[in-house]
Amino acid sequence: MKKISFRNDVLPLKNELYRLALRITLNPADAEDVVQETMMKVWNRRQQWEQIESMEAFCLTICRNLSLDKTRKMSHQDQSLDSGEHDAPDYSYAANPEEQAIGQDRVRLVRQLINSLPEKQRTVMQLRDFEGKSYKEIAAILNISEEQVKVNIFRARQTVKQKYIEAEEYGL
């Protein structure tokens, strides 16, 4: 069995844990708190590390559960991500100010649509489309079958697509 090191195996996951927590809590400060709590819980369970098959799945599961707990307690479900701090500005000569504004509006709309999804669909979409996890990894993290993962991803994408088309045609 591989010897697990907190520094080499757990700490490198902090950015991935933060992205997952941010996607669920929709609040950067809460996401940071969740990551810190996750790291403490993982450290406190260090005697069990040798029995853990996937440290990444273990950490992501703890992070997901803590994020959901914090969301339930704080009722942050109606808030959206901060107003575009994560958008990289487009400095290319091809994008004029009007195109940039339209692009930013579309990104904001997609974020709103993703944030309005049910929690499970939002989480599987985050893990698959933003984190690049496999169906098997997502199933392990969420403790559901691969079929359920596929169904939730399909439904999430269809919902976002349908609502995006409606918003583009008719406005919000």
VENTA-V150566 format. One record per residue. N is the residue number from 1. RES is the residue in one letter. BURIAL is b if it has 9 or more other C-alpha atoms within 8 Angstrom, else e. D_FIRST is the distance of its C-alpha to the first C-alpha in Angstrom with 1 decimal. Layout:
BEGIN
n:res:burial:d_first
N:RES:BURIAL:D_FIRST
N:RES:BURIAL:D_FIRST
END
This chain:
BEGIN
n:res:burial:d_first
1:M:e:0.0
2:K:e:3.7
3:K:e:6.4
4:I:e:9.0
5:S:e:12.6
6:F:e:15.7
7:R:e:17.7
8:N:e:15.7
9:D:b:14.0
10:V:b:16.7
11:L:b:20.0
12:P:e:20.2
13:L:b:20.5
14:K:b:23.7
15:N:e:26.1
16:E:e:24.7
17:L:b:24.8
18:Y:b:28.3
19:R:b:29.5
20:L:b:28.3
21:A:b:29.9
22:L:b:33.1
23:R:b:33.4
24:I:b:33.4
25:T:b:35.3
26:L:b:37.6
27:N:b:38.1
28:P:b:36.5
29:A:e:36.8
30:D:b:35.3
31:A:b:32.4
32:E:b:31.7
33:D:e:31.9
34:V:b:29.4
35:V:b:26.9
36:Q:e:27.3
37:E:b:27.0
38:T:b:23.8
39:M:b:22.3
40:M:e:23.5
41:K:b:22.1
42:V:b:18.6
43:W:e:18.9
44:N:e:20.4
45:R:e:17.5
46:R:e:14.9
47:Q:e:14.2
48:Q:e:12.9
49:W:b:10.6
50:E:b:7.3
51:Q:e:9.1
52:I:e:10.3
53:E:e:9.9
54:S:e:12.0
55:M:b:12.9
56:E:e:16.0
57:A:b:17.2
58:F:b:16.7
59:C:b:18.7
60:L:b:21.3
61:T:b:21.9
62:I:b:22.6
63:C:b:24.8
64:R:b:26.6
65:N:e:27.4
66:L:b:28.6
67:S:b:30.7
68:L:b:32.3
69:D:e:33.1
70:K:b:34.7
71:T:b:36.6
72:R:e:37.9
73:K:e:39.0
74:M:e:40.6
75:S:e:42.1
76:H:b:41.4
77:Q:e:41.4
78:D:e:44.7
79:Q:e:43.9
80:S:b:42.8
81:L:e:40.8
82:D:e:42.6
83:S:e:45.5
84:G:e:44.0
85:E:e:42.3
86:H:e:39.5
87:D:e:42.0
88:A:e:42.2
89:P:e:45.9
90:D:e:47.3
91:Y:e:49.4
92:S:e:50.3
93:Y:e:54.0
94:A:e:53.7
95:A:b:53.0
96:N:e:56.2
97:P:e:56.2
98:E:e:57.1
99:E:e:54.1
100:Q:b:51.8
101:A:e:53.1
102:I:e:52.8
103:G:e:49.2
104:Q:e:48.3
105:D:e:50.1
106:R:e:48.1
107:V:e:44.7
108:R:b:45.9
109:L:b:47.0
110:V:b:43.6
111:R:b:41.8
112:Q:b:44.3
113:L:b:43.7
114:I:b:39.9
115:N:e:40.3
116:S:e:42.6
117:L:b:40.2
118:P:e:38.7
119:E:e:35.5
120:K:e:33.2
121:Q:b:34.9
122:R:b:34.8
123:T:b:31.1
124:V:b:30.1
125:M:b:32.6
126:Q:b:31.0
127:L:b:27.5
128:R:b:28.7
129:D:e:31.6
130:F:e:30.9
131:E:e:27.1
132:G:e:26.7
133:K:b:24.0
134:S:e:23.8
135:Y:b:25.2
136:K:e:21.9
137:E:b:20.4
138:I:b:23.7
139:A:b:23.6
140:A:b:20.2
141:I:b:21.5
142:L:e:24.8
143:N:e:23.8
144:I:e:26.4
145:S:e:26.8
146:E:b:26.8
147:E:e:30.5
148:Q:b:31.2
149:V:b:29.6
150:K:b:31.9
151:V:e:34.9
152:N:b:34.5
153:I:b:34.1
154:F:e:37.2
155:R:b:39.2
156:A:b:38.3
157:R:b:39.3
158:Q:e:42.5
159:T:b:43.5
160:V:b:43.1
161:K:e:44.9
162:Q:e:47.7
163:K:b:48.3
164:Y:b:48.2
165:I:e:50.9
166:E:b:53.0
167:A:b:52.8
168:E:e:53.7
169:E:e:56.6
170:Y:e:57.9
171:G:e:56.4
172:L:e:54.8
END
